[in-house]
Amino acid sequence: MFALLKGRPEVSTGAPEEIPQSHAQVRNERAILCATCVATITSPRHRLVVHGFHQHRFMNPAGLPFHIGCFAEAIGCTVVGPDSNEYPWFPGLAWRFALCAACGQHLGWHFRGKGSVAFFGLILDRLTQPREDG
């Protein structure tokens, strides 16, 4: 079973909710890229709060830790494999692998449940953002 490595215990608050951002933040955002090939993966405006947090730390059954961020969309990901309910990090949601559509790097997972609940859990150290100039 997966273990929460850091943070407060998660309490289900229902469907994921978007993190509010001002119009200026959205206009000035920088794309979030695959750290391997720098293809565009998602955007800061697609960040979600799931079970009270945007970021989560989990461990897989092999003992490997993952620090993920939740996103409503990840246009640069390809979702592969069958739905799985084994070792759920988010109980009640099935998961599939999310790979970079450009280079095939494993970037995280796509989680979905009944109805319209769906989001990406992306491994934060496999993503990057361009540095601001100036």
C-alpha positions in Angstrom: 0.0 0.0 0.0 1.2 3.5 -0.7 2.2 5.7 2.2 1.9 9.4 2.6 5.4 10.6 3.2 4.9 14.2 4.2 2.2 16.7 5.0 -1.1 16.6 6.8 -3.4 13.6 6.4 -5.6 13.9 3.3 -9.3 14.3 3.7 -11.5 13.8 0.7 -13.1 17.1 -0.2 -14.9 15.8 -3.2 -13.9 16.8 -6.8 -10.6 18.5 -7.5 -10.8 22.3 -7.4 -8.7 24.7 -9.4 -6.3 27.0 -7.6 -7.6 30.6 -8.1 -5.2 32.9 -10.1 -5.4 36.5 -11.1 -5.6 37.4 -14.8 -2.1 38.9 -14.5 -0.8 35.6 -13.3 -2.3 33.7 -16.2 -1.0 36.2 -18.7 2.5 36.1 -17.3 2.7 32.3 -16.8 5.5 30.2 -18.2 4.8 26.8 -19.7 5.7 23.7 -17.7 8.0 21.4 -19.8 9.3 17.9 -19.8 12.8 18.1 -18.2 14.1 15.4 -20.6 13.2 17.0 -24.0 11.7 20.4 -23.0 8.4 19.7 -24.8 5.4 21.6 -23.4 3.4 19.5 -20.9 1.0 21.8 -19.1 0.6 25.2 -17.7 0.5 26.7 -14.2 -3.1 27.7 -14.7 -4.0 24.0 -14.8 -2.8 23.3 -11.2 -5.5 21.7 -9.0 -6.0 21.2 -5.4 -6.9 17.5 -4.7 -7.7 16.3 -1.2 -6.7 19.7 0.1 -3.3 20.0 -1.6 -1.7 20.7 -5.1 1.4 18.7 -4.2 1.5 15.2 -2.7 4.3 12.8 -1.7 3.7 9.0 -2.0 5.7 5.8 -2.2 5.1 3.1 -4.7 5.0 -0.6 -3.8 8.7 -0.9 -4.7 9.6 1.7 -2.1 10.3 4.5 -4.6 9.1 8.0 -3.4 7.3 10.3 -5.7 6.6 14.0 -5.3 3.7 14.9 -7.6 1.6 17.9 -8.5 -2.0 17.7 -9.6 -3.1 19.3 -12.9 -6.5 19.5 -14.7 -4.8 19.2 -18.1 -1.5 18.0 -19.5 -1.7 18.5 -23.3 1.8 17.2 -23.7 1.1 13.8 -22.1 -0.1 10.6 -23.7 -2.1 8.3 -21.4 -1.3 4.6 -21.8 -2.3 1.3 -20.3 -5.5 -0.1 -18.8 -7.2 1.5 -15.9 -5.8 0.2 -12.6 -7.2 0.2 -9.1 -4.2 -1.5 -7.6 -2.4 0.5 -4.9 -4.5 3.6 -5.2 -3.0 6.9 -4.1 -6.4 8.5 -4.4 -9.0 6.0 -3.2 -11.9 5.6 -5.6 -9.9 6.7 -8.6 -8.4 4.4 -11.2 -5.0 5.4 -12.7 -3.1 5.0 -16.0 0.5 6.0 -16.9 1.1 9.5 -18.3 4.1 9.7 -20.7 5.6 12.7 -22.5 4.1 12.6 -25.9 7.4 13.8 -27.5 10.0 11.6 -25.9 8.1 8.9 -24.0 9.5 9.8 -20.5 7.2 8.6 -17.7 5.9 11.9 -16.2 3.2 10.6 -13.9 -0.3 9.2 -13.9 -3.8 10.2 -15.1 -6.4 9.6 -12.4 -10.1 9.3 -13.0 -13.2 8.3 -11.2 -16.9 8.2 -11.9 -18.5 11.2 -13.5 -16.2 14.0 -14.6 -13.5 13.6 -11.9 -10.1 13.3 -13.7 -6.7 14.9 -13.3 -3.0 14.3 -13.9 -0.6 13.6 -11.1 2.8 14.7 -12.6 6.2 13.9 -11.1 7.5 17.4 -10.3 11.3 16.6 -10.6 10.6 15.4 -14.2 9.2 18.8 -15.1 10.9 22.2 -15.6 10.0 25.8 -16.4 12.1 28.2 -18.5 14.0 30.8 -16.4 12.7 34.3 -16.5 14.9 36.7 -18.4 16.2 39.8 -16.7 
